[in-house]
Amino acid sequence: MTERQTTTSQWLLLAAALFAAVLVAYSPALSGGFIWDDDGHVTRPDLRTPHGLYRIWYEPGATQQYYPVLHTVFWLEHRLWGDFAPDYHLVNILLHATAALMVCMVLRRLAIPGALLAAAIFALHPVHVESVAWVSEQKNTLSAFFYLAAMLVYLRFDESRRPLLYWCALGLFVLGLESKTVTATLPAALLLIFWWRRGTVCWRRDVLPLTPFFALGFAAGIITAVFERKLIGAEGASFDLSLLDRCLIAGRAVCFYLGKLVLPTNLTFIYPRWRLDPYDWRQYLYIVASLALLVSAWAYRRRSRAPLASLLFFVGTLFPVLGFCNVFPFIYSFVADHFQYLASLGVITAFSATAVTLWQRFARAKSATGIVLCLALLTILGTLTWRQTHMYADEITLYQTTIARNPTCWMAENNLGAYLAEKQGNFAEAIPHYRRALAIKPGYVEAVNNLGVAAAALGRSDEAIQHYRAAIKIRPDYADAHKNLGNALLRAGQLDQAIEQFKLAIDARPHYSEAYNNLGAALAQKGLLAEAVACYQRALEIRPDYAGACSNLADAYAKIGMPREALATARQALEFATQQKNHALADAIRAKIALFESARTKP
C-alpha cells in the first residue's frame, strides 16, 4: 500500500475507477425525482428567459439564495433538459466524483500519504449522500469543485509566485463564493496548510496575498447572513438562542459530525432537534470532549502538527453551521449531513494518511493485504451509500423514512401530508399527518393552513375558513393563508372580502402569481374587467407559462370585446396546458377556442 509516482495512463485508470465506483454507489439517484425545496432551485418559469438570467445576477431575491453561479448552472441545465430530474442527478454525481478526484490531486501536491484512499473515502462515504442525491445540494458539489480548484491553483502559486496563477485562484474562489458561501473558509484553510507545512505563517508571504480572499469571503458571509434572516426566514423564536445555548450546540455538533464520520449509521434527512438545557450538566460533556480533542492535538503539535491542522480544518470549515450564525435549517435541526461535506476532508485525510503511514512502517512486506483491507472498507462505505441513496428516490420515500428514523420530525409529517394531498389527491389520508405535525409542534402554521386546504377539498368550507383564519392569527403576513381564505370566500360569493384577502396575500408576497390570478377572477365577477385584465397580465409577467391565468385573460378579452386577442391568448393557454400535461384544463380551453372561433364566423 505505497504511494508511487503514477504514469498518465495509470492516473487515467485510477480516475476512471473512481468515477465508476461513484456512479455505481449513487446509481439509485439516477431514477430519483425532485424533493422538498428543489422547486426553489431548479429554474422557475419566470427566470427561464435571457432576462431571467439577468435577474439571477442583478436582482437579489429573484432566487431563493443569492448564489448566481449556482443558479446560472441550473438555468443552463434547464435549457438543456428541462425538468427531467435524472439529468440533474447525473450532473451532481459527476460533480461529486470530480471533487473527489481533485481531493486526490490536492493531497498529492501536498505530499500527504494516502491521497487516493482519502479521495475514495470522500467519494463513497454515506454521510455525503444528502449532498449528492439531493438536487438542491448541487450548491455543495459545485462549490466544492471551485473550492478545490482554487486551492490547487493557489498551492501552485505559493510555489512559483506567478501572478497569473494568483488571479486564476482568486477567480475560482469568487465562482465558489457565488455557488455557496462555505467557500469563504478557503483562505483560512490555506493559512492552516502553510502553518502545517512550515511551522509558521509569514505576513508578507502567506497572509498579505490572501487579504483579498478574506475580504471577499467576509462580504459574501454578510450577504448570506442577511438573506438567511430577511428572505429565507432564519429569525424569530426558533433562533432566540443565548451565547451559552450556541456554545452547547457547537460542542455537541462537533461530536455529532465526528461520530457520523466514524460510524455512519442511522443517517437521516432531518435529525431530532436537541433540547437545550443549560442546567443539564450532561450537555456540557460535548464541549469538554471537543475542547479535550483540541487541547490534545495542541499538546502533540511538537511531534506532529498534522492532527491539530486536521482538527482545525474540520472545526473551522464547520464554523458557519455550528450555531453561532443563524441558518434556516436550524428550525428543524441543529445538524445536517450536508453541512459537513467539505469539513469531512480534515478527518478523512487524517485517517487515510495515518493508516497508510502506519501500514508502510509496520507491514512493508504485506502491501497486498493492505490493498485488500482498503477495498473492503471502500466496499462497505459504497454499499452503505447505495442503500442510503434509495431514501432520496422520491418525496414519499424520503418523508416516510425520515419519520421512521425521527418520529418527532413535524416537518416530514406535514410534507408527507402535503404530498398525499397535492400529488395523489388523498386529502382525507393527509389530515392525520397534519394533526400529528401539530401535536409535535403546536401552532405550526403551515400544518394549520394545510388542514384548511384538505377541509376545503373535502367540501367542508366552514371548517376550512376557520383553519385559514387560525393560520392568519398565528402569522398575519402568511400569504398562502390569505390566498386560500380568499378562494373560500370567493366560492361562498363574498366577493369584497375575497378581494381584500387576495390583496393582503399580494402585499405579503409581491410576486405571488396565483394571488394575482385569483384577484383577477374576483374582480371579473364584480364586472371590473379592465382591472381583472391587469391582474391576469401581472400574473403572466411573474409566471409566463401560467396556463390558468392565460385562459382567464382570454375570457376577459372576450368579454370586453377583443375577440382577436381572446382567440390568440386562448391558443397560447392551450399550448401551456398541453406542455404541462394539464389535460382537464387543456380540454376546457379547446372548448373555449371552438366557442371563440364560432363567434367569429357568425355574420
Protein Blocks (a to p, Z undefined) as FASTA:
>chain_A
ZZddddfklmmmmmmmmmmmmmmmmmmmmmpccefjlmmmmccfklmpmklmmmmmmmgh
jambdcfklmmmmmmmmmmnojafklmmmmmmmmmmmmmmmmmmmmmmnopghklmmmmm
mmmmmklmmmmmpmklmmmmmmmmmmmmmmmmmmmmmmnopaklmmmmmmmmmmmmmmom
klmmmmmmmmmmmmmmnopacfklmmmmmmmmmmmmmmmmmmmmmmmmmmnopacjklmc
cfklmmmmmmmmmmmmmmmmmmcghiafbdcdddddfklmklmmmmmmmmmmmmmmmmmm
mmomklmmmmmmmmmmmmmmnopaccfklmmoccdfklmmmmmmmmmmmmmmmmmmmmmm
mmmmlmmmmmmmmmmmmmmmmmmmmmmmmmmmpmmlmmmmmmmmmmmlmklmmmmmmmmm
mmnopaklmmmmmmmmmmmmghilklmmmmmmmmmmnopaklmmmmmmmmmmmmmmlmkl
mmmmmmmmmmnopaklmmmmmmmmmmmmmmlmklmmmmmmmmmmnopamlmmmmmmmmmm
mmmmlmklmmmmmmmmmmnopaklmmmmmmmmmmmmmmnopaklmmmmmmmmmmmmmmmm
pZZ
